[in-house]
Amino acid sequence: MGRVTTPVPSPPPDPATGTARSVPDRRSALRTGAALAAGAFATACSPGPTVVHPALPSPSDGVRSPGAGTWAPTPRSFPGQPAEIEHGPRDRPRVALTFHGQGDPGIAAAILDRAEDADAKVTVLAVGTWLDEHPDIVRRILRGGHDLGNHTQRHLAINTMTEAEARAEIQGCADRLRRLTGSIGTWFRPSRAPRASPLVERLARDVGYPHVLSYDVDSRDYTSPGAPAVTRKVTDEIRNGSVVSLHFGYGDTVAALPAILHELDHRGLAAVTTTELLS
């Protein structure tokens, strides 16, 4: 059966849907996808300066349902795992590719296409304002069998906030996810910080996330170093149980993903959701 694949947009961004094509076999998809061009921009998740935080909008502002039947599982507790998880078990050949969810939805769809062409599953940590602007992306993520989680409402430096501000950031995105999917999402990841402060960790637990999701491999794709550099950074550091930090919104990431998945396949490492990684 054929399916619609979203092409990688070139500046100016063009999120339009491309023509239908047949899904290639796994290895062919990995080889041919490596030639995709880079060329989009999004906000990096590196720590940023302290900012003055504007008022948070109410959960109903700008949110519309993408349609019935789009439901996500609720967060799970994993006994034996720490409150902040950096990686999964090292004795199983599985890894989790996690994506900070914001930026051009055409780039996001292209990344999901490449992953699914290779029978890979990923974890998307979505920014609430991105969900406000592109609620239909929720259906696209869940339809592919991927994890969908919370990356705060506005992607600000959450570890610098007051307790009330930080709680509103976590709760705001959770409310949007619940309205769109029936769940607050499977995972929470702090914004603009590799790890959560003790306060943010506690607030996330209060909202309903038993664990905070960190990572042990940082692709640094948000610095736009070129696809070969992204591929090399990930493949040099990834191993059993790794959780890799990647981003939607960057052409380098789309171009690097087939080569990364090809190398994982060569090593016998399965790319699974974070929930599967820890189950």
C-alpha positions in Angstrom: 0.0 0.0 0.0 1.3 3.5 -0.7 1.2 6.3 1.8 1.8 10.1 1.8 5.2 11.3 2.7 6.0 14.9 3.6 9.1 16.2 1.8 11.8 18.1 3.7 10.9 21.8 3.2 13.4 24.3 1.9 13.5 27.9 3.0 11.0 29.5 3.0 9.4 26.5 5.0 6.8 24.6 3.0 4.9 22.1 5.1 2.7 20.9 2.2 2.1 17.2 1.7 4.0 15.6 -1.2 2.8 12.9 -3.5 2.1 9.3 -2.5 4.9 6.8 -2.8 5.4 3.2 -2.0 7.2 2.4 1.3 10.7 1.1 0.5 12.3 -1.8 2.2 14.2 -0.9 5.3 17.7 -0.9 4.0 16.8 0.9 0.8 15.1 3.6 2.8 18.1 4.1 5.0 20.5 4.4 2.0 18.3 6.7 -0.1 17.2 8.9 2.8 20.7 10.0 3.6 20.8 12.4 0.7 18.0 14.7 2.0 18.9 18.3 2.2 19.2 20.4 5.3 17.6 23.7 5.8 15.2 24.6 8.7 15.6 26.3 12.0 14.1 25.9 15.5 14.9 26.9 19.1 17.7 25.0 20.7 17.4 23.2 24.0 20.7 24.3 25.3 20.6 26.3 28.5 19.6 29.9 27.8 19.7 33.2 29.7 17.3 34.2 32.5 14.3 35.8 30.9 11.2 37.6 32.1 8.3 35.2 31.7 5.0 36.5 30.2 1.7 35.3 31.5 0.8 31.7 30.6 -2.3 31.3 28.4 -5.2 29.2 29.7 -5.4 25.5 28.6 -8.2 26.2 26.2 -6.5 29.0 24.3 -5.9 28.0 20.7 -6.3 24.3 21.2 -8.6 22.3 18.9 -9.0 18.6 18.8 -7.5 16.8 15.8 -10.4 14.3 15.9 -11.8 11.4 17.8 -9.7 8.3 18.2 -6.4 10.0 19.1 -5.6 8.7 22.5 -2.2 8.2 24.3 -1.2 6.1 27.2 -0.6 7.6 30.6 2.8 7.9 32.3 4.1 4.7 34.0 6.3 4.2 37.0 9.3 2.0 36.4 10.4 0.4 39.7 14.2 0.4 40.2 14.6 3.4 37.9 15.7 6.8 39.3 13.4 9.9 39.4 15.4 11.3 36.5 16.2 8.7 33.8 19.2 9.1 31.6 19.3 5.7 30.0 17.7 2.3 29.9 19.1 -1.2 30.7 22.6 -1.8 29.3 22.1 -5.5 28.8 19.6 -5.3 26.0 20.2 -4.1 22.4 17.7 -1.3 22.4 18.0 2.5 22.2 15.5 5.4 22.4 15.7 8.2 19.9 13.9 11.2 21.6 12.9 14.4 19.8 12.3 17.8 21.2 9.0 18.6 19.5 8.7 22.0 17.9 9.5 23.7 14.6 8.2 23.3 11.1 5.6 20.4 11.1 6.8 19.4 7.6 10.3 18.7 9.0 8.7 16.8 11.9 6.6 14.7 9.5 9.7 14.0 7.3 11.6 12.7 10.4 8.6 10.4 11.4 8.5 9.1 7.8 12.2 8.2 7.8 11.9 6.5 11.2 8.8 4.5 10.1 10.5 3.5 6.8 13.1 1.8 9.0 10.6 0.2 11.3 11.9 2.5 14.1 9.8 4.0 16.9 10.7 7.3 18.6 9.7 9.5 21.6 8.5 13.0 21.0 8.6 15.6 23.8 6.2 18.3 22.5 6.2 22.0 23.4 2.7 23.2 24.3 2.7 26.3 22.1 3.7 24.0 19.2 0.7 21.8 19.9 -1.5 25.0 20.0 -0.3 25.9 16.5 -0.2 22.4 15.0 -2.6 20.1 16.9 -3.0 17.7 13.9 0.7 16.6 14.5 -0.6 14.7 17.5 -2.5 12.2 15.3 0.5 11.8 13.1 2.8 10.9 16.0 0.4 8.5 17.7 -0.6 6.8 14.5 3.0 5.8 14.0 3.1 4.1 17.4 5.5 6.7 18.9 5.6 8.0 22.5 4.3 11.5 23.0 5.3 13.6 26.1 5.6 17.0 27.7 8.4 19.5 27.0 6.9 22.4 28.9 4.4 25.0 27.5 6.7 27.7 26.1 10.2 26.1 26.1 11.8 28.6 28.4 14.6 28.0 30.9 12.4 26.2 33.5 15.2 25.6 36.1 15.4 29.4 36.5 11.7 29.9 37.2 9.9 30.4 40.5 7.8 27.5 41.7 4.6 29.0 40.4 6.0 29.7 37.0 7.6 26.3 36.6 4.4 24.5 37.7 2.4 26.5 35.2 4.8 25.5 32.4 4.5 21.8 33.2 0.8 21.9 33.9 0.1 24.0 30.8 1.5 21.5 28.4 0.0 18.6 30.3 -3.4 20.2 30.0 -3.0 20.5 26.2 -1.9 16.9 25.8 -4.8 15.7 27.9 -7.3 17.7 25.8 -5.8 16.3 22.6 -5.1 12.7 23.6 -6.9 12.0 26.9 -3.5 11.7 28.7 -0.9 14.1 30.0 1.7 12.3 27.9 4.1 9.4 28.7 7.1 11.5 29.7 8.2 14.9 30.9 11.5 16.5 29.9 12.7 20.0 31.2 13.2 22.8 28.7 16.6 24.4 28.1 18.4 22.1 30.5 19.8 18.6 30.2 18.6 17.8 33.8 15.7 19.0 36.0 16.4 20.9 39.2 15.1 19.2 42.4 12.2 21.7 42.3 11.3 20.9 38.7 11.6 17.2 39.4 9.2 17.5 42.3 6.7 19.6 40.4 6.7 17.2 37.5 5.9 14.4 39.9 3.1 16.5 41.4 1.6 16.9 37.9 1.6 13.2 37.3 5.0 12.2 35.8 6.7 9.5 38.0 10.0 10.1 36.1 11.8 13.0 34.4 13.4 12.0 31.1 17.0 13.1 30.5 19.5 11.5 28.1 23.0 10.1 27.9 23.7 11.0 24.2 23.4 14.6 23.0 23.4 14.9 19.2 23.8 18.7 19.3 21.9 18.8 16.1 20.5 22.2 17.2 23.9 23.8 16.5 23.4 22.9 12.8 26.8 21.2 12.4 25.9 19.4 9.3 24.4 15.9 8.9 27.7 14.0 9.0 28.6 15.6 12.3 25.2 14.7 13.8 25.6 11.1 12.6 29.1 10.8 13.9 28.2 12.3 17.3 25.4 9.9 17.8 27.0 6.7 16.5 30.3 7.4 18.4 28.4 7.5 21.7 25.3 5.3 21.4 25.3 1.9 23.1 22.8 -0.5 24.6 20.1 1.4 26.6 21.1 4.9 25.3 18.6 7.7 25.3 19.5 10.1 22.5 18.5 13.8 22.4 17.5 15.0 18.9 15.3 17.8 17.6 12.5 18.4 15.2 12.9 21.5 13.0 16.4 20.9 11.6 17.2 19.7 8.1 20.5 18.2 9.4 18.6 15.9 11.6 16.4 14.6 8.7 19.5 14.1 6.6 21.4 12.3 9.4 18.6 10.0 10.5 18.8 7.3 7.8 22.6 6.9 8.3 22.0 6.7 12.1 19.3 4.1 11.7 21.4 2.2 9.2 24.3 2.0 11.7 21.9 0.9 14.5 20.7 -1.8 12.3 24.3 -2.9 11.5 25.0 -3.1 15.2 21.8 -5.0 16.0 20.4 -2.1 18.0 16.6 -1.6 17.8 15.2 1.9 18.0 12.2 1.7 20.3 10.0 4.1 22.3 11.3 5.1 25.7 8.4 3.2 27.3 9.5 0.1 25.4 13.2 0.7 26.3 12.4 0.5 30.0 9.6 -2.2 29.9 
